[in-house]
Amino acid sequence: MTKVLIATVKPFAKAAVDQIKTTLDKAGYETEFFEKYAAQDDLIEAVADADAMIVRSDKITAEVIGAAKKLKIVVRAGAGFDNVNLEAASANDVVVMNTPGQNSNAVAELALGMMVFQARNHFNGTSGSELKGKKLGIQAYGNVGRLVANIAKGFGMEIYAYDPFVARETMEAEIVNVCETVDELYSVSDYLSLHIPANDKTRKSINYDLLSKMKDGSVLVNTARKEVIDEDGLMKIMEEKTNFKYVSDIAPDNRLALEEKFDGRVFFTPKKMGAQTAEANINAGIAAAKQIIAYLEKGVATFKVN
């Protein structure tokens, strides 16, 4: 019997677990939910007899893939897939997929929620400001960026975007001001929302030079990946621009130093929160299960990333 291992240090919500199991049961697959495991070695042991895997932020290293001799497919329930070693997967004939779009609304709502939270001074009782009339810059106009724009329009924000992979006509048709360069985007924005992946081109790309283009008083919102931020550059900008603010659902490595020096100007959630809604859990989990079935039964690899 085909076995699917659902390996999640951060487990799916119960409603998602139930629906994932039902979906895989109907296909005649065996399921094992391997949740809240203590160490990477435990995961390496658990994958030994798995034909397929569903993961979230779990680290699927070369060692994990090497230990899974029967493994044919790994599906990351979510958009990002930098936690999976794609080179090792390809070398072992393992297909890797993601589930783009399933968490997008949850991430977009979080981004706007963090903007409101910062605009109102973390709800500390002091007078804040409004989002209406402010310029919102969106770096990467994909599934999440588009939803952020749509929600922000309801607040009366003026939308700007930079994405070299999306046609100008597409953005303009959605009442978005298109920036020709990333420098232009950072220069114009009162709020800047990041939605870029972490890869060789983007890691530490949000650096001192780029952040120096932003206005004092502007807010950088990161619901993407912490790796895209140059933390030394961020610290320097926070020191120089005395009213610059940074909020994120991925705490940087220098979190404690930032919180100590810039109280009220930074905020980080206790853990990554973008996909932490019941709806996103269910959507991504069921999509992952269906993609495994479609691939194993019919060879469908629509969302293959390696």
VEXDREN-2710 file (C-alpha; in Angstrom, 1 decimal):
% VEXDREN-2710
k/r/px/py/pz
1/MET/0.0/0.0/0.0
2/THR/1.2/3.5/-0.9
3/LYS/2.2/5.4/2.3
4/VAL/2.0/9.1/2.7
5/LEU/3.9/10.7/5.6
6/ILE/2.6/14.0/6.8
7/ALA/5.6/15.4/8.6
8/THR/4.8/18.6/10.4
9/VAL/6.8/20.1/13.3
10/LYS/4.0/22.7/13.2
11/PRO/0.9/20.5/12.8
12/PHE/-2.0/21.2/10.6
13/ALA/-5.2/22.2/12.3
14/LYS/-7.5/19.3/13.2
15/ALA/-10.0/20.1/10.5
16/ALA/-7.2/20.0/8.0
17/VAL/-5.9/16.7/9.4
18/ASP/-9.3/15.2/9.1
19/GLN/-9.8/16.3/5.5
20/ILE/-6.3/15.3/4.4
21/LYS/-6.8/11.8/5.8
22/THR/-10.2/11.5/4.2
23/THR/-8.8/12.5/0.8
24/LEU/-6.0/10.0/1.0
25/ASP/-8.2/7.2/2.5
26/LYS/-10.5/7.5/-0.5
27/ALA/-7.5/6.9/-2.8
28/GLY/-6.6/3.8/-0.8
29/TYR/-3.4/5.2/0.7
30/GLU/-1.9/4.6/4.1
31/THR/-1.4/7.9/6.1
32/GLU/0.9/8.6/9.0
33/PHE/0.8/12.0/10.8
34/PHE/4.3/12.6/12.2
35/GLU/3.8/15.8/14.3
36/LYS/5.8/17.9/16.7
37/TYR/8.9/15.7/16.3
38/ALA/11.8/16.7/18.5
39/ALA/14.8/16.3/16.2
40/GLN/15.8/16.0/12.6
41/ASP/17.1/12.5/13.2
42/ASP/13.5/11.5/14.1
43/LEU/12.4/12.7/10.7
44/ILE/15.2/10.8/9.0
45/GLU/14.0/7.6/10.7
46/ALA/10.3/8.2/9.9
47/VAL/10.7/8.6/6.1
48/ALA/12.3/5.2/5.6
49/ASP/9.1/3.6/4.2
50/ALA/7.3/6.6/2.8
51/ASP/6.3/6.8/-0.8
52/ALA/5.2/10.4/-0.5
53/MET/5.4/13.3/1.9
54/ILE/3.4/16.4/2.8
55/VAL/5.4/19.0/4.7
56/ARG/5.1/22.6/5.9
57/SER/8.2/24.4/7.1
58/ASP/10.0/21.1/7.8
59/LYS/13.6/20.8/6.6
60/ILE/13.8/18.3/3.9
61/THR/17.5/17.9/3.6
62/ALA/19.7/15.7/1.5
63/GLU/19.9/13.4/4.5
64/VAL/16.2/13.1/4.7
65/ILE/15.8/12.4/1.0
66/GLY/18.7/9.9/1.1
67/ALA/17.0/8.0/3.9
68/ALA/13.7/7.7/2.0
69/LYS/14.5/4.9/-0.5
70/LYS/10.9/4.6/-1.7
71/LEU/10.1/8.3/-1.9
72/LYS/8.6/9.6/-5.1
73/ILE/7.1/13.0/-4.3
74/VAL/7.3/15.7/-1.6
75/VAL/4.6/18.4/-1.5
76/ARG/5.3/21.6/0.5
77/ALA/1.9/22.8/1.7
78/GLY/2.4/26.4/0.9
79/ALA/4.0/28.6/-1.7
80/GLY/7.6/28.7/-0.5
81/PHE/9.8/25.7/-1.0
82/ASP/13.3/26.8/0.2
83/ASN/13.1/24.3/3.0
84/VAL/13.4/21.5/0.5
85/ASN/16.8/20.5/-1.0
86/LEU/15.8/20.5/-4.7
87/GLU/19.1/19.3/-5.9
88/ALA/19.1/16.2/-3.7
89/ALA/15.5/15.5/-4.7
90/SER/16.2/15.7/-8.4
91/ALA/19.3/13.5/-7.9
92/ASN/17.1/10.9/-6.3
93/ASP/14.3/11.1/-8.8
94/VAL/12.0/12.7/-6.2
95/VAL/9.4/15.3/-7.5
96/VAL/8.9/18.4/-5.4
97/MET/5.8/20.5/-5.6
98/ASN/4.3/23.4/-3.8
99/THR/0.7/24.5/-3.5
100/PRO/0.7/28.1/-4.8
101/GLY/-2.3/30.3/-4.0
102/GLN/-3.7/28.2/-1.2
103/ASN/-2.3/30.4/1.6
104/SER/-2.4/33.6/-0.3
105/ASN/-5.4/35.3/1.3
106/ALA/-4.2/34.4/4.8
107/VAL/-0.8/36.1/4.1
108/ALA/-2.4/39.1/2.5
109/GLU/-4.7/39.7/5.4
110/LEU/-1.8/39.4/7.8
111/ALA/0.2/41.9/5.9
112/LEU/-2.6/44.5/6.1
113/GLY/-3.3/43.6/9.7
114/MET/0.4/44.3/10.5
115/MET/0.2/47.7/8.8
116/VAL/-2.9/48.7/10.9
117/PHE/-1.1/47.4/14.0
118/GLN/1.9/49.5/13.3
119/ALA/-0.1/52.6/12.2
120/ARG/-1.9/52.5/15.5
121/ASN/1.3/52.2/17.6
122/HIS/0.7/48.6/18.5
123/PHE/-2.7/49.6/20.1
124/ASN/-0.8/51.2/23.1
125/GLY/-3.4/53.9/23.6
126/THR/-1.5/56.7/21.9
127/SER/-2.6/58.6/18.7
128/GLY/-1.6/56.8/15.6
129/SER/-2.3/57.4/11.9
130/GLU/-4.5/56.0/9.1
131/LEU/-3.7/53.9/6.1
132/LYS/-6.1/56.0/3.9
133/GLY/-4.2/58.1/1.3
134/LYS/-0.9/56.4/2.0
135/LYS/1.3/55.0/-0.8
136/LEU/1.6/51.2/-0.6
137/GLY/4.5/49.6/-2.4
138/ILE/4.3/45.9/-3.3
139/GLN/7.4/44.0/-4.3
140/ALA/6.3/41.0/-6.3
141/TYR/2.8/41.1/-7.8
142/GLY/2.0/37.4/-7.6
143/ASN/-0.9/35.7/-5.9
144/VAL/-0.2/37.4/-2.5
145/GLY/0.8/40.7/-3.9
146/ARG/-2.4/41.0/-5.9
147/LEU/-4.6/40.2/-2.9
148/VAL/-2.7/42.7/-0.8
149/ALA/-3.4/45.4/-3.4
150/ASN/-7.1/44.5/-3.5
151/ILE/-7.5/44.7/0.2
152/ALA/-5.5/47.9/0.5
153/LYS/-7.7/49.6/-2.1
154/GLY/-10.5/49.1/0.4
155/PHE/-8.5/51.2/2.9
156/GLY/-8.1/53.9/0.3
157/MET/-4.4/53.3/-0.2
158/GLU/-2.6/54.3/-3.4
159/ILE/-1.0/51.2/-4.8
160/TYR/2.5/50.9/-6.4
161/ALA/4.1/47.7/-7.5
162/TYR/7.4/46.3/-9.0
163/ASP/7.6/42.9/-10.6
164/PRO/9.7/42.4/-13.7
165/PHE/7.8/39.1/-14.4
166/VAL/4.3/40.6/-14.6
167/ALA/3.2/42.6/-17.6
168/ARG/2.7/46.3/-17.1
169/GLU/-0.7/46.0/-18.7
170/THR/-1.9/43.4/-16.2
171/MET/-1.0/45.7/-13.2
172/GLU/-2.4/48.9/-14.8
173/ALA/-5.7/47.1/-15.6
174/GLU/-6.0/46.5/-11.8
175/ILE/-5.4/50.2/-11.0
176/VAL/-1.8/49.8/-9.9
177/ASN/1.0/52.3/-10.5
178/VAL/3.8/50.4/-12.1
179/CYS/7.4/51.2/-11.0
180/GLU/10.1/50.7/-13.5
181/THR/12.8/49.9/-10.9
182/VAL/12.9/48.5/-7.4
183/ASP/14.6/51.8/-6.3
184/GLU/11.6/53.7/-7.5
185/LEU/9.3/51.5/-5.6
186/TYR/11.2/52.0/-2.3
187/SER/11.5/55.8/-2.9
188/VAL/7.7/56.3/-3.3
189/SER/6.3/54.0/-0.6
190/ASP/5.0/54.9/2.8
191/TYR/4.4/51.2/3.4
192/LEU/6.4/48.5/1.6
193/SER/5.1/44.9/1.5
194/LEU/7.5/42.2/0.6
195/HIS/6.4/39.1/-1.3
196/ILE/9.6/37.8/-2.9
197/PRO/11.0/34.3/-2.5
198/ALA/14.3/33.5/-0.9
199/ASN/16.8/32.4/-3.5
200/ASP/20.3/33.1/-4.7
201/LYS/19.2/36.4/-6.2
202/THR/17.1/37.7/-3.4
203/ARG/18.9/36.7/-0.2
204/LYS/20.0/39.9/1.6
205/SER/18.8/41.9/-1.4
206/ILE/16.8/44.2/1.0
207/ASN/20.0/45.9/2.0
208/TYR/21.2/49.3/3.3
209/ASP/21.4/50.9/-0.1
210/LEU/17.9/49.9/-1.0
211/LEU/16.4/50.8/2.4
212/SER/18.1/54.2/2.3
213/LYS/15.8/55.1/-0.5
214/MET/12.8/54.9/1.8
215/LYS/11.3/57.9/3.6
216/ASP/11.9/58.4/7.3
217/GLY/8.5/57.4/8.8
218/SER/7.9/54.6/6.3
219/VAL/7.1/51.0/7.3
220/LEU/8.6/47.8/5.9
221/VAL/6.3/44.8/6.2
222/ASN/7.9/41.4/5.6
223/THR/5.6/38.3/5.3
224/ALA/8.0/36.6/2.9
225/ARG/11.3/35.2/4.3
226/LYS/13.8/36.6/6.8
227/GLU/16.7/35.6/4.5
228/VAL/15.8/38.4/2.0
229/ILE/16.7/41.0/4.6
230/ASP/20.3/42.2/5.2
231/GLU/20.1/42.5/8.9
232/ASP/23.2/44.6/9.3
233/GLY/21.8/47.0/6.7
234/LEU/18.4/47.1/8.5
235/MET/20.1/47.9/11.8
236/LYS/22.0/50.8/10.3
237/ILE/18.8/52.2/8.7
238/MET/16.9/51.9/11.9
239/GLU/19.7/54.0/13.6
240/GLU/19.8/56.6/10.9
241/LYS/16.2/57.0/10.1
242/THR/14.8/57.7/13.5
243/ASN/11.1/57.0/12.6
244/PHE/11.6/54.1/10.2
245/LYS/9.7/50.9/11.2
246/TYR/9.9/47.2/10.5
247/VAL/7.3/44.6/11.2
248/SER/7.4/40.9/10.2
249/ASP/6.0/37.5/10.9
250/ILE/9.6/36.0/10.6
251/ALA/11.8/37.2/13.4
252/PRO/15.3/38.2/12.3
253/ASP/18.4/36.7/13.9
254/ASN/19.1/40.1/15.5
255/ARG/15.6/40.3/16.9
256/LEU/16.6/41.0/20.5
257/ALA/19.0/43.9/19.6
258/LEU/16.3/45.5/17.4
259/GLU/13.6/45.2/20.1
260/GLU/15.9/46.6/22.7
261/LYS/17.1/49.6/20.6
262/PHE/13.9/50.4/18.8
263/ASP/10.9/49.7/21.1
264/GLY/7.7/50.5/19.3
265/ARG/9.3/50.7/15.9
266/VAL/9.6/46.9/15.4
267/PHE/7.3/44.0/15.9
268/PHE/7.8/40.3/15.3
269/THR/5.2/37.5/15.7
270/PRO/6.2/34.6/18.0
271/LYS/6.4/32.3/14.9
272/LYS/5.6/32.5/11.2
273/MET/1.9/33.4/10.9
274/GLY/1.2/33.8/7.2
275/ALA/-0.5/30.4/6.8
276/GLN/-1.8/30.2/10.4
277/THR/-5.5/30.2/9.6
278/ALA/-8.0/27.3/9.6
279/GLU/-8.9/28.1/6.0
280/ALA/-5.3/28.2/4.8
281/ASN/-4.5/25.0/6.7
282/ILE/-7.3/23.2/5.0
283/ASN/-6.8/24.6/1.6
284/ALA/-3.0/23.8/1.4
285/GLY/-3.3/20.4/3.1
286/ILE/-6.1/19.1/0.8
287/ALA/-4.3/20.6/-2.3
288/ALA/-1.1/18.7/-1.3
289/ALA/-3.0/15.4/-0.8
290/LYS/-4.8/15.8/-4.2
291/GLN/-1.5/16.7/-6.0
292/ILE/0.1/13.5/-4.6
293/ILE/-2.8/11.4/-5.8
294/ALA/-2.8/13.0/-9.2
295/TYR/0.9/12.5/-9.6
296/LEU/1.1/8.9/-8.5
297/GLU/-2.0/7.9/-10.4
298/LYS/-1.8/10.0/-13.5
299/GLY/1.7/11.6/-13.6
300/VAL/0.3/15.1/-13.3
301/ALA/3.1/17.4/-12.2
302/THR/1.6/20.8/-12.7
303/PHE/3.2/22.4/-9.6
304/LYS/6.6/20.7/-9.9
305/VAL/9.4/23.1/-8.8
306/ASN/12.5/20.9/-9.4
END
